[in-house]
Amino acid sequence: MAQLSNEAQMIRAARQLIEMHGSQAAAVAEKRAAHLDQCGEPMTATTWRQIADAVRAIEARDAAGHSVPAE
């Protein structure tokens, strides 16, 4: 099985978060990032902020009527 690129992994995680949390997906990712910062995990927190950014990008593209490429 081929390894997904970092961008593809972010898109996949963002899509899963949207499926699970709907319009609250970005807020959920940001909350996880804040918690990870408090726990001394800044690199993982950065990943969750990138996922939150991917969620917002997907939501913006969907609102504009554009599709996001599959991973």
Secondary structure, DSSP 8 states (H G I E B T S, - for coil): -----HHHHHHHHHHHHHHHHGGGHHHHHHHHHHHHHHTT-HHHHHHHHHHHHHHHHHHHHHHTT------
